[in-house]
Amino acid sequence: MEVAEVFVSCKKEAHYSRELMLPYPALVRVISGEVRIAAADRSFRFLAGDTVLFPRDQLARMSKLPLNGIPCVAISVIFRQDRLKHHYQGIRPLVPLRNEPLIYKDHPLLESLFNSLEPYFKLADTLPADIANFKVEEAIRILRTIDPATDGLLGHFEAPGKLDLVTFMERNFQFNLPLEKFGYLTGRSLTTFKKDFKQAFGSSPGRWLTRKRLELARYQLTEHKRKPSEVYLDTGFEDLSHFSFAFKKQYGYSPNQVRGSDDSSI
């Protein structure tokens, strides 16, 4: 399936949240509402007019929310690796690899880029491929012109190196990713990841992840008085029913009982 390279999204839900591990760098311009990004050790909040370039292969959770009754609308430009390699052919970036988002200040060239996209989005949510080709190349050139640090996100193509497994998993267990993705991000094949995990933790990844996520969820319920519906996504569970079942199996009582019998809200 071909990746849409330039598109607009409009989220009218009261709260939209999903795991974020981009295989490509992505430029996001917030038109209205707000976008929140929560990583293991930092968080960001972006409002209308903000423009940010996200690096590839970084774990986070993205939330798109309405603000003052106005839906969250954002324009995204995706930079595929093959297109970036073609652009950077013969160019050696002078800045090191960057693993944090790059936030751009207001600039006439950025205004021109996004203003030029608006007429297309009146017709469809995604730009046709031939037009997207030109706009992606234009975006690369504009970003590199207004901030040389752009090369730190767009001009490096190495796969993740082998990381310390214990440190990485302790920081990122709450993200709901397939084991293959955890392996990739730690620089391991799935087979090697499972082998190294067993040696490091004395447990299978599945059992360890479930236990750690339940411990975090229980802490959120008891210490921060949050509702089960507010914690299950933030602690790495796909749906509320699976979370409730696993929690009761682990602790012998339901998540609602943690907050008191007078609160039946899920």
Secondary structure, 3 states (H helix, E strand, C coil): CCCCCEEEEEECCCCEEEEECCCCCEEEEEEECEEEEECCCCEEEEECCCEEEECCCCCEEEEEECECCECEEEEEEECCHHHHHHHCCCCCCCCCCCCCCEEECCCHHHHHHHHHHHHHHCCCCECCHHHHHHHHHHHHHHHHHHCHHHHHHHCCCCCCCCCCHHHHHHHHCCCCCCHHHHHHHCCCCHHHHHHHHHHHHCCCHHHHHHHHHHHHHHHHHHHCCCCHHHHCCCCCCCCHHHHHHHHHHHHCCCHHHHCCCCCCCC
